[in-house]
Amino acid sequence: MNIIGRTASRIRELREQKKLTQEELAWKAEVNRTSMNHIENGRRNVSLETLERVVTALDVSFSEFFDSSLFQTAKKKKR
């Protein structure tokens, strides 16, 4: 899964944990509802400014947002 897909999955995961609809999150983040749907489904690349508004609307820090197994990279084994 690419970074757009991982970001989309993390937004959906946190939104569902907070028991928010896409429409509610879009409203809180000041993002068009259709745009939020496209972002959350990985069909649209989210700008850093929009990501900041979404993360803030989810009431988490960037550290918390990216502290997920979705963003963990496998460590390369030394030979």
C-alpha positions in Angstrom: 0.0 0.0 0.0 1.4 3.4 -0.9 1.5 6.5 1.4 -1.8 7.8 0.1 -3.5 4.5 0.9 -1.9 4.3 4.3 -2.9 7.9 5.1 -6.4 7.2 3.9 -6.7 4.1 6.1 -5.4 5.9 9.1 -7.9 8.7 8.7 -10.8 6.2 8.4 -9.5 4.2 11.4 -9.3 7.3 13.7 -12.7 8.7 12.4 -14.4 5.4 13.2 -12.7 5.3 16.7 -14.1 8.8 17.3 -17.5 7.7 16.0 -17.7 10.4 13.5 -19.3 10.3 10.0 -17.3 11.4 7.0 -19.7 14.4 6.9 -19.0 15.3 10.5 -15.3 15.1 10.0 -15.4 17.1 6.8 -17.3 19.8 8.6 -14.9 19.9 11.6 -11.9 20.0 9.2 -13.5 22.6 6.9 -13.2 20.2 4.0 -15.8 19.6 1.3 -17.7 16.3 2.1 -16.9 14.9 -1.4 -13.2 15.8 -1.0 -13.2 14.0 2.4 -14.7 10.9 0.8 -12.0 11.0 -1.9 -9.2 11.5 0.6 -10.4 8.7 2.9 -10.8 6.3 0.0 -7.3 7.1 -1.4 -8.6 8.6 -4.6 -7.1 12.0 -3.8 -3.7 13.1 -2.6 -4.2 15.2 0.5 -2.1 18.4 0.9 -0.2 19.0 4.1 -2.5 21.9 5.0 -5.6 19.7 4.6 -4.0 16.9 6.5 -3.2 19.3 9.3 -6.9 20.3 9.5 -8.1 16.7 9.4 -5.6 15.6 12.1 -6.7 18.6 14.2 -10.4 17.8 13.7 -9.7 14.2 14.8 -8.2 15.7 18.0 -4.8 13.9 17.7 -1.3 15.1 17.2 0.8 14.4 14.1 2.8 12.1 16.3 -0.3 10.1 17.3 -1.5 10.1 13.7 1.7 8.6 12.3 2.2 6.3 15.4 0.5 3.4 13.7 1.7 0.1 12.2 0.5 1.5 8.8 3.6 3.7 8.8 6.2 1.4 10.3 8.9 0.4 7.9 10.6 -3.0 8.1 14.2 -2.6 9.3 16.7 -3.9 6.8 18.7 -6.8 8.0 22.5 -6.3 8.2 24.6 -8.8 6.3 
